[in-house]
Amino acid sequence: MTRLCIALTLLIAGCAAPSRPNIILIMADDMGFSDISPYGGEIHTPNLAQLAADGLRFTSFYNGARCCPTRASLLTGLYAHQVGIGHMEGDDGLPGYRGDLSLNAVTIAEALSASGYATYMAGKWHVTNHLGHWTGDSTRMSKHNWPVQRGFDRFYGTITGAGSFYDPITLTRDNTPIEPETEPYYYTDAISDASVRFINEHQTDAPFFLYASYTAPHWPLHAMKEDIARYKGRYDRGWDTLRDERRDRLVTMGLIDSSWALTPRDPRVPAWEDVPADERAWYARAMEVYAAQIDRMDQGLGRMVQALGDKAENTLIMFLADNGGCAEVLTPAWRGLFIPRAARDGSPVAIGNNIDLLPGSESSYQSYGPPWANASNTPFRRYKHFVHEGGIATPFILHWPKRLKQGGGITDAVGHIIDVMATALDAAGATGPATYNPDAISPLAGVSLLPLLTNSSFERGPLFWEHEGNRSVRLGKWKLVALRNQPWELYDLEADRTEMHNLVTDEPKRAQELSELYADWAAHSNVMDWAELSAHRRARNR
């Protein structure tokens, strides 16, 4: 099927109507629930705070627990396994695990382009394993799943999922691999610059869709000196104090219930007072750099809003993160396309969390690890990879002044990344993929969030997650969740959103009903049992 087919068969309601909004989708990478100031964080994010003050904040919005599965869902309005990104970029030869975005799915850019929108993207793509231009793999040279081939008119960013902020690998303009153009170069600024350029150069009467997919604050800990300096000394009191401070602000803001217990500190993490004095400087600096990465992203967001000018009134802006804070600890043994061995000037890069080397510069490649990720995800349990609340709960801000007359609201309606495409198509007055060859394209799994802007009724069915054997289903206030190879846990999220009181033995019938919903979803969504998938991989590699 060609992209032309989509343009001919996606029927549009009011295609030329000038009142249709511009749509901007902004996503942070590996950022916790409580990092930004409108969600209880101390990090300087005045532009996000202004969007929240003029928009609608969600307390219960969810992502897909990991980078590329979230992006696959965000782009298609379907669960990641339905579109071939059930895990990462590896190709297991199974429908849910091809590591390459399915061509039997319509992307948000393809649908909006067919409806008359100009479509732009800046930043991280991460839904294809066709990286032969950089790896040299002659079987992976195709560009069929690069952004321009999946509905975007213009693209500036990276095809893979991570890399140096000073010298990102797989940097591409439209369909052409390029090298960083400026000196000094900082990827977050480059994403913001490209986004602003797309807005400024959009001179037609047609509305536009812009997807700004930042890599901040994903490791490595790379930030500009002036931004790091703003946080000097801010984290010298450590992660325990920070978690308490953030939890108190979240309660005061009305974003969490005061009756929900703050989860215990990760047992792998010492109390701050027990950290050796000679290590505290490194840990404090790691969080300073992490905060600076988010700060710089917020600065770019502000420049985007400024570039909109009077168009901001009729621009739908959505902001979220792709997963919770990341507890991964980098070591010298890490390898991969995204791990540079040398800086742009040829000097070596030290890989790993070495307390003798302060993070921030191009010569280092480090992460902030479990202690600060635990704080980033305040008040929730666990991290990226997992489907407990710490791994999947994200800030979500919906901003559309023309439709939302009274800003600053908070909603506890449950939302999910599969809802983003449905929301965008609803705002654009465009029909969805169900009208395009329904024998090959699944109908959207999500629902539009726009009724929430006018306090209309909002119906929601069950939501599902699976990543690396971690699995969950939420229906109403009830959540059934399990770690890989572990039994189900059941939580009443109205009474216990921090998942401290497992009710599975108290509510066996409810647990059984939810587990049956999960099993049915998994069977119809290309989800494979993790043990079976692992055995399949071993057999393929023999």
C-alpha positions in Angstrom: 0.0 0.0 0.0 1.3 3.4 -0.8 1.1 6.6 1.1 -1.0 8.0 -1.8 -3.7 5.4 -0.9 -4.0 7.0 2.5 -4.4 10.5 1.0 -7.1 9.2 -1.3 -9.1 7.2 1.2 -8.9 9.2 4.4 -12.0 11.4 4.2 -11.7 14.8 5.8 -14.3 16.9 7.5 -13.9 20.6 6.7 -10.4 20.2 5.2 -10.0 23.9 4.3 -11.6 25.3 7.3 -9.2 28.1 8.7 -10.4 27.4 12.3 -8.7 24.1 12.4 -5.9 24.4 15.0 -2.2 23.9 14.6 -1.0 21.0 16.7 2.3 20.7 18.5 3.2 17.5 20.3 6.2 17.8 22.6 7.8 14.8 24.3 10.6 14.6 26.9 12.8 11.5 27.1 13.3 9.5 30.4 11.7 12.2 32.6 10.0 11.4 35.9 6.5 12.4 37.1 7.7 15.1 39.5 10.6 16.7 37.7 9.0 19.8 36.2 7.6 22.7 38.3 3.9 22.3 37.4 4.2 18.7 38.7 5.9 19.5 42.0 9.5 19.7 40.8 12.1 22.4 41.7 13.6 22.4 38.2 13.2 25.8 36.5 10.5 25.2 33.8 8.6 28.5 33.6 7.3 27.8 30.1 5.8 24.5 31.0 4.4 26.1 34.1 2.7 28.7 31.9 1.3 26.0 29.6 -0.1 24.3 32.7 -1.5 27.6 34.1 -3.3 28.3 30.8 -4.1 24.6 30.1 -5.2 21.3 31.7 -3.0 19.0 33.7 -3.7 15.3 34.0 -2.9 13.5 37.2 -3.3 10.0 35.7 -1.8 10.0 32.2 0.3 7.0 31.1 3.0 6.2 28.6 4.4 2.8 27.5 7.3 2.4 30.0 10.1 2.6 27.4 11.3 4.8 24.6 10.4 3.1 21.3 7.2 1.4 22.4 5.9 4.7 23.6 6.8 6.3 20.3 5.1 3.6 18.3 1.9 4.1 20.2 2.1 7.9 20.1 2.6 7.8 16.3 -0.2 5.3 15.5 -2.8 5.4 18.3 -2.3 1.7 18.8 -0.5 -0.5 21.3 3.1 -1.0 20.4 2.8 -4.8 19.9 0.1 -4.1 17.3 2.5 -2.2 15.2 5.7 -4.4 15.5 7.5 -2.5 18.4 6.6 -4.9 21.3 10.1 -4.6 22.6 13.0 -2.7 21.1 14.6 -2.5 17.6 15.6 -6.1 17.3 13.8 -8.2 14.7 12.5 -11.5 16.1 10.5 -12.4 13.0 7.3 -12.2 15.0 4.4 -9.8 14.2 4.7 -8.0 17.5 8.4 -7.9 17.6 9.8 -6.8 14.3 11.6 -3.7 15.7 10.3 -1.7 12.7 7.1 0.3 12.6 4.4 -1.7 10.7 3.4 -0.4 7.3 -0.1 -1.7 8.1 -0.5 1.2 10.5 -1.3 4.8 9.7 0.9 7.4 11.5 -0.5 10.6 12.9 1.6 12.5 10.4 0.2 10.5 7.5 -3.4 11.0 8.6 -3.0 14.7 9.2 -1.0 15.2 6.0 -3.9 13.6 4.1 -6.3 16.0 5.8 -4.4 19.1 4.5 -1.9 19.7 7.3 1.7 20.5 6.8 3.7 18.1 9.0 7.1 18.7 10.6 9.3 16.7 13.0 12.4 17.6 15.0 14.2 15.1 17.3 14.2 11.4 18.1 12.5 9.0 15.8 13.4 5.5 17.2 10.8 3.2 15.6 13.0 1.5 12.9 16.0 -0.8 12.8 17.0 0.4 9.4 20.3 2.0 10.4 22.6 0.7 7.7 23.8 4.1 6.7 25.7 4.2 10.0 26.2 0.5 10.9 27.2 -0.6 7.4 24.6 -3.4 7.3 23.7 -3.6 3.7 20.4 -5.3 4.5 19.2 -2.4 6.6 19.7 0.5 4.2 16.1 1.2 3.4 14.5 4.5 4.4 11.0 3.3 4.1 10.4 3.8 7.8 12.1 7.1 8.2 10.0 10.1 9.1 9.6 11.6 5.6 8.4 8.2 4.3 5.9 8.1 7.2 4.1 11.3 6.6 6.4 14.2 7.6 7.1 16.9 5.1 10.3 17.9 6.8 12.5 16.3 9.4 15.6 17.2 11.4 16.7 14.8 14.1 18.1 11.3 14.9 16.8 8.0 13.7 18.1 6.0 16.6 17.3 6.3 20.3 20.2 7.8 22.1 23.6 9.4 21.8 25.9 12.3 22.7 24.2 15.7 23.0 27.4 17.2 21.5 27.7 14.8 18.6 24.5 12.7 18.1 24.8 9.6 15.9 22.3 9.1 13.1 21.6 12.8 12.7 19.5 13.4 9.6 17.9 16.2 7.7 14.8 15.0 5.8 16.3 11.8 4.1 20.0 12.8 4.2 22.4 11.7 7.0 24.4 14.7 8.1 26.9 15.8 10.7 26.4 18.5 13.4 26.7 21.8 11.5 27.8 24.2 14.2 30.5 24.5 16.8 29.6 24.3 19.7 26.7 22.0 19.0 24.1 20.9 21.5 21.3 18.6 20.4 18.5 20.0 22.6 19.1 23.4 21.1 19.2 22.0 17.6 15.8 20.3 18.1 14.4 23.6 19.4 16.0 25.6 16.6 14.6 23.3 14.0 11.1 23.4 15.6 11.2 27.3 15.6 12.4 27.3 12.0 9.5 25.1 10.9 7.1 27.4 12.6 8.6 30.5 11.2 8.9 29.1 7.6 5.3 27.8 7.6 3.7 30.5 5.4 0.6 28.8 4.0 -3.0 29.1 5.2 -3.0 25.3 5.9 -2.6 24.3 9.6 0.5 22.5 10.7 1.4 19.5 12.9 4.8 19.7 14.7 6.3 16.8 16.6 9.2 17.9 18.8 10.7 14.8 20.2 13.5 15.7 22.6 16.2 13.4 23.9 16.5 15.4 27.1 17.0 14.4 29.9 17.9 10.8 28.7 21.5 9.9 29.5 24.3 10.8 28.9 24.4 13.7 31.4 25.4 16.4 29.0 24.4 20.1 29.6 25.5 23.6 29.0 27.7 25.2 31.7 25.4 28.1 32.3 22.4 25.8 32.9 24.4 23.6 35.2 25.5 26.7 37.2 21.9 27.6 37.9 21.6 24.4 40.1 24.9 24.6 41.9 24.3 23.4 45.4 20.6 22.8 44.9 20.9 19.0 45.5 23.6 19.0 48.2 20.9 17.9 50.8 20.4 14.7 48.8 17.6 12.5 47.4 15.7 11.8 50.7 15.1 15.5 51.3 14.2 16.0 47.6 11.6 13.3 47.7 10.0 14.7 50.8 9.9 18.2 49.3 8.4 17.1 46.0 5.8 14.9 47.7 4.7 17.9 49.8 4.4 20.1 46.8 2.4 17.5 44.8 -0.1 17.3 47.7 -0.3 21.1 48.0 -0.9 21.4 44.2 -3.7 18.8 44.4 -2.0 16.4 42.1 -1.8 13.6 44.6 -3.8 12.6 47.6 -2.3 13.3 51.0 -3.4 9.8 52.2 -1.1 8.1 49.7 2.1 6.9 51.4 5.4 8.0 49.9 7.0 4.8 48.7 10.1 3.7 50.6 13.5 4.6 49.3 14.8 2.0 46.8 16.5 -0.7 49.0 19.6 -0.5 46.7 20.0 3.2 47.6 21.6 4.3 50.8 20.3 7.2 52.9 22.0 10.4 51.8 23.7 10.8 55.1 25.3 7.4 54.6 26.9 8.3 51.3 30.6 8.8 51.7 31.5 12.5 51.8 33.9 12.1 48.9 31.1 10.7 46.7 28.4 13.3 47.4 29.9 15.9 45.1 29.5 13.5 42.1 26.0 12.6 43.0 24.9 16.2 43.5 26.5 17.2 40.2 24.7 14.4 38.4 21.4 15.8 39.4 22.5 19.3 38.7 23.3 18.3 35.1 20.0 16.3 34.8 18.0 19.4 35.9 20.0 21.5 33.5 19.0 19.3 30.6 15.3 19.7 31.4 15.8 23.5 31.9 17.3 23.8 28.4 14.4 21.9 26.9 12.0 24.2 28.6 13.8 27.2 27.2 13.3 25.8 23.7 9.6 25.2 24.3 9.4 28.9 25.2 11.0 29.9 21.9 8.4 27.7 20.1 5.5 29.4 21.8 7.1 32.8 21.1 7.4 31.9 17.4 3.7 31.1 17.3 2.8 34.7 18.1 -0.9 35.2 17.7 -1.3 31.7 16.3 -0.8 30.4 19.8 -4.5 31.1 20.5 -5.6 28.4 18.1 -2.7 25.9 18.6 -3.3 22.6 20.4 -0.1 21.8 22.4 0.4 18.5 24.2 3.3 17.8 26.4 4.4 14.4 28.0 7.3 12.1 28.7 8.0 8.7 27.1 8.6 6.9 30.4 9.5 7.4 34.0 12.9 8.3 35.4 15.7 5.9 34.3 17.6 3.9 36.9 20.1 2.5 34.4 23.8 2.7 35.5 26.3 3.2 32.8 29.5 1.3 33.0 32.7 1.1 30.8 31.4 -2.2 29.4 28.5 -0.5 27.6 28.6 -0.8 23.8 26.4 0.3 21.0 26.0 2.6 18.1 24.9 5.3 20.5 28.1 5.0 22.7 30.8 7.3 21.2 34.4 6.4 21.8 35.7 9.8 20.9 34.6 13.4 21.1 34.3 15.6 18.0 37.8 16.8 18.4 39.1 13.2 18.6 39.8 13.1 22.3 38.6 10.0 24.2 35.2 9.8 26.0 35.1 8.1 29.4 32.1 5.8 29.5 30.5 5.0 32.9 29.6 6.5 36.2 33.0 7.3 37.5 32.9 9.4 40.6 36.3 10.8 39.8 34.9 12.5 36.7 32.1 15.1 37.1 29.4 14.7 34.5 28.3 17.3 32.0 31.0 17.7 29.4 31.5 15.8 26.1 34.4 13.9 27.6 32.0 12.0 29.9 29.1 9.6 29.2 27.2 9.0 32.5 23.8 8.5 34.0 22.2 9.7 37.3 21.2 6.1 38.4 18.6 4.7 40.9 19.0 7.3 43.7 17.8 10.3 41.6 15.5 8.3 39.4 13.7 7.3 42.6 13.4 11.0 43.4 12.3 11.8 39.8 9.4 9.4 40.1 8.2 10.7 43.5 5.9 9.5 44.9 5.7 6.3 42.9 7.4 2.9 42.7 10.0 1.7 40.2 11.3 3.1 37.0 11.5 3.1 33.2 11.1 -0.6 32.0 8.5 -1.4 34.7 4.8 -0.9 34.5 4.3 0.0 38.1 3.3 3.7 38.4 6.9 5.0 38.5 7.6 3.5 35.1 4.4 4.6 33.2 3.0 7.7 35.0 3.8 10.9 33.1 3.0 14.6 33.3 0.5 15.5 30.6 -0.5 19.1 29.7 -3.2 19.9 27.2 -3.2 23.5 26.1 -5.6 25.1 23.6 -6.7 28.6 24.5 -9.4 28.8 21.9 -11.2 25.8 23.2 -10.2 25.9 26.9 -11.5 29.3 28.2 -10.5 28.6 31.9 -6.9 27.4 32.3 -5.1 26.0 35.3 -7.5 23.0 35.7 -6.5 19.6 36.9 -8.3 16.4 35.8 -8.0 12.9 37.3 -9.5 11.4 34.1 -7.3 8.5 33.0 -5.4 9.1 29.8 -2.9 7.1 27.7 -0.5 7.6 24.8 -2.9 5.7 22.5 -5.2 8.7 23.0 -2.9 11.3 21.5 -3.6 10.5 17.9 -7.4 10.3 18.5 -7.2 13.7 20.1 -5.2 15.2 17.3 -7.6 13.8 14.6 -10.6 15.0 16.6 -9.1 18.5 16.8 -8.3 18.5 13.1 -11.7 17.3 12.1 -10.1 14.3 10.3 -11.3 10.8 10.1 -9.1 8.0 11.4 -7.5 4.9 10.1 -10.6 2.8 10.5 -11.9 4.3 7.2 -8.7 3.3 5.5 -8.7 -0.3 4.5 -10.1 -1.7 7.8 -9.1 -5.2 6.8 -5.4 -4.2 7.1 -5.5 -1.3 9.5 -6.7 -1.6 13.1 -9.1 1.1 14.4 -7.6 3.5 16.9 -7.2 1.9 20.3 -7.4 5.3 22.1 -10.1 7.9 22.5 -10.2 11.7 22.1 -9.4 13.8 25.2 -11.1 16.9 23.9 -14.3 16.4 25.8 -12.4 17.1 28.9 -11.7 20.6 27.8 -15.4 21.4 28.2 -16.1 19.1 31.2 -18.0 16.7 29.0 -18.5 13.1 29.9 -15.5 10.9 29.3 -15.8 7.1 28.9 -12.8 4.9 29.2 -12.3 1.1 28.9 -9.4 -1.0 30.2 -5.8 0.0 29.4 -3.0 -2.5 29.1 0.8 -2.6 29.3 3.5 -5.2 28.6 7.2 -4.6 28.5 10.0 -7.3 29.0 7.5 -9.5 30.8 6.3 -6.7 33.1 2.6 -6.5 32.6 -0.5 -4.6 33.8 -4.1 -3.8 33.2 -6.1 -0.8 34.6 -9.9 -0.6 34.6 -11.4 2.3 36.6 -9.7 2.6 39.9 -8.3 -1.0 39.8 -4.9 -1.9 38.6 -3.5 -5.4 38.2 0.3 -5.4 37.8 3.2 -7.9 37.9 6.9 -8.0 37.5 8.4 -10.4 35.0 8.0 -14.0 36.2 6.2 -12.8 39.4 2.6 -13.2 40.5 -0.1 -10.5 40.0 -0.5 -7.6 42.4 -3.8 -5.7 42.8 -4.2 -2.1 43.8 -7.1 0.3 44.4 -5.5 3.4 42.8 -8.0 5.8 44.3 -7.0 4.8 47.8 -3.4 3.7 47.1 -1.9 5.2 43.9 1.6 4.5 45.2 0.9 0.8 45.1 1.8 0.0 48.7 -1.1 -2.3 49.7 -1.5 -5.4 47.5 -5.2 -6.5 47.6 -4.8 -9.6 45.4 -5.7 -12.0 48.2 -8.6 -9.8 49.4 -10.2 -9.4 46.0 -9.5 -12.7 44.1 -12.6 -12.4 41.9 -11.6 -8.9 40.7 -8.0 -10.0 40.1 -9.2 -13.0 38.1 -11.5 -10.7 36.0 -8.7 -8.3 35.2 -6.2 -11.1 34.4 -8.7 -12.5 31.9 -9.0 -9.1 30.3 -5.2 -8.9 30.1 -5.0 -12.4 28.6 -7.6 -11.6 25.9 -5.8 -8.3 25.0 -2.5 -10.1 24.8 -3.9 -12.8 22.5 -5.3 -10.2 20.1 -2.4 -7.7 20.2 0.6 -9.8 19.2 1.9 -10.0 22.8 4.1 -13.0 23.5 4.8 -14.5 26.9 8.3 -13.2 27.8 9.7 -16.7 28.6 8.4 -18.0 25.2 9.9 -15.0 23.4 13.2 -15.6 25.1 13.2 -19.2 24.1 12.3 -18.2 20.5 15.3 -15.9 20.5 17.6 -18.6 21.7 16.4 -20.9 19.0 16.9 -18.3 16.3 20.5 -17.6 17.5 21.6 -21.3 17.5 
